[in-house]
Amino acid sequence: MVAMARTKAKPRNPVRSATPEDLRPIMGIYNWAVNQTFATIDSEPLDAEEAQEWWEMHGRRSKLLVATDDTGVIGWARLLPWKQRGFDVAECLVYVDPVHHGQGIGAALLTELTREARGLGYLTVVASVAKDNRAGLALFTRQGFEVVGTIRNAAHKFDRWMDITLVQKELES
């Protein structure tokens, strides 16, 4: 009888820390969401200079992750101090290239981002999700986030007002 060597399966969409080279595809995914969806309340895409400033905002208690495949960056997630105040609450963002929606990439990014939040000493993670972004809200609730409120008429986009749903997850210490 011949024994078959077992090889460890490579993750389908590895998640890793972002590098400066990832900034362009990250902004491509983000700007698509700005121009095409209610996933963000921003109504103007970021230009190269704004994107660079955004990159440089990362501090000791922030984290930027990307999910990749053979084509490059297909999703990203960001963790940063909530409203740049305090040390116990972090805000998170998750964006996935629309071609790759529904493949578990957002879940993989959010799982890793939550792990990073614990490692950075955060006690709570929050997110603001556009009320019309049902897939985004489902992603967060499947990961144990609970709805804690709504900000009505929080932004004007695509010729109408939109509400924002606030979600949070308390992290085990």
C-alpha positions in Angstrom: 0.0 0.0 0.0 1.4 3.4 -1.0 0.9 6.3 1.4 -0.2 9.5 -0.2 1.5 12.7 1.1 -0.9 15.2 2.5 -0.4 18.8 1.6 -2.0 21.6 3.5 -4.5 23.4 1.3 -3.7 26.9 0.5 -6.4 29.4 1.6 -8.6 30.3 -1.3 -8.4 34.0 -0.7 -5.5 34.7 1.7 -5.9 37.7 4.0 -2.8 39.7 4.9 -1.7 43.1 6.0 -1.8 45.7 3.3 1.3 47.2 1.8 1.7 50.6 0.0 1.4 48.8 -3.3 -2.1 47.7 -2.4 -3.4 51.3 -2.1 -4.3 51.7 -5.8 -6.6 48.5 -5.9 -8.0 49.3 -2.5 -9.1 52.8 -3.7 -10.4 51.2 -6.9 -12.7 49.0 -4.9 -13.7 51.9 -2.6 -14.3 54.4 -5.4 -16.5 51.8 -7.2 -18.6 51.5 -4.0 -18.8 55.3 -3.7 -20.0 55.7 -7.3 -22.3 52.7 -7.5 -23.7 51.7 -4.1 -25.0 52.8 -0.8 -22.2 50.9 1.0 -20.6 54.2 1.9 -22.1 57.6 2.6 -19.3 59.2 0.7 -20.5 60.6 -2.5 -17.2 61.7 -4.1 -14.4 59.2 -5.0 -11.0 59.7 -3.4 -8.2 61.0 -5.7 -4.6 59.9 -5.5 -3.6 62.6 -3.0 -6.5 61.9 -0.7 -5.8 58.2 -0.9 -2.2 58.8 0.1 -3.3 60.9 3.1 -5.8 58.1 4.0 -3.0 55.6 3.9 -0.8 57.7 6.2 -3.5 58.0 8.8 -2.8 54.5 10.0 -1.3 54.6 13.4 -0.3 52.1 16.1 -3.8 51.0 16.8 -5.0 50.8 13.2 -4.9 47.9 10.8 -5.5 47.6 7.1 -6.0 44.1 5.6 -6.4 42.9 2.1 -7.8 39.7 0.6 -6.1 38.5 -2.6 -6.3 36.0 -5.3 -4.2 35.4 -8.4 -5.5 38.7 -9.9 -4.5 40.8 -6.9 -6.5 42.6 -4.2 -10.1 41.6 -4.2 -11.2 43.0 -0.9 -10.0 45.0 2.0 -10.9 45.8 5.6 -9.8 48.6 7.9 -9.7 48.9 11.7 -9.1 52.3 13.3 -9.9 54.1 16.6 -13.5 55.1 16.6 -13.8 58.8 15.9 -10.1 59.0 16.9 -11.1 59.2 20.6 -10.6 56.8 23.4 -8.7 53.5 23.3 -11.3 50.9 23.8 -13.6 51.2 20.8 -12.5 50.5 17.2 -14.4 51.2 14.0 -14.2 48.8 11.1 -14.9 48.9 7.3 -15.1 46.0 4.9 -15.2 46.3 1.1 -15.1 43.5 -1.5 -14.7 43.8 -5.2 -18.2 43.3 -6.7 -17.1 40.5 -8.9 -16.2 38.5 -5.8 -19.4 39.2 -3.7 -20.9 36.2 -2.0 -17.7 34.2 -1.8 -17.0 34.6 1.9 -14.3 37.2 1.4 -16.0 39.8 3.6 -16.4 37.2 6.3 -12.7 36.2 6.1 -11.7 39.8 6.3 -14.0 40.7 9.2 -12.9 37.6 11.2 -9.3 38.5 10.9 -10.0 42.2 11.6 -11.8 41.2 14.8 -8.8 39.0 15.8 -6.5 42.0 15.2 -8.8 44.2 17.3 -8.4 41.9 20.2 -4.7 41.9 19.8 -4.6 45.7 19.7 -6.5 45.8 23.0 -9.9 47.0 21.8 -12.9 46.0 23.8 -15.6 46.9 21.3 -15.8 47.1 17.5 -18.4 49.2 15.8 -19.5 49.8 12.2 -21.8 52.1 10.4 -23.8 50.3 7.7 -26.1 52.0 5.2 -29.6 50.8 5.9 -30.0 49.8 2.3 -26.9 47.7 2.4 -28.6 44.4 3.3 -25.6 42.2 2.5 -23.3 44.4 4.6 -25.7 44.2 7.6 -26.1 40.4 7.2 -22.3 40.1 7.2 -21.9 41.9 10.5 -24.9 40.2 12.2 -23.6 36.7 11.1 -20.3 37.6 12.8 -22.0 38.4 16.1 -22.5 42.2 15.8 -25.8 43.5 17.1 -27.8 46.5 15.9 -27.6 49.3 18.4 -29.2 52.2 16.6 -30.1 54.1 13.5 -29.1 57.6 12.4 -31.9 58.8 10.2 -31.1 60.9 7.1 -27.4 60.6 7.8 -26.3 61.3 4.2 -27.6 62.5 0.9 -26.6 60.3 -2.0 -28.0 59.5 -5.4 -30.7 62.2 -5.0 -32.1 60.8 -1.8 -31.5 60.7 2.0 -30.2 57.5 3.5 -30.1 56.1 7.1 -27.2 54.5 8.8 -27.5 51.4 11.0 -25.0 51.2 13.8 -23.7 47.8 14.8 -21.3 46.7 17.6 -19.6 43.7 18.9 -18.1 43.4 22.4 -14.9 41.4 22.3 -14.0 38.9 24.9 -10.9 40.0 26.9 
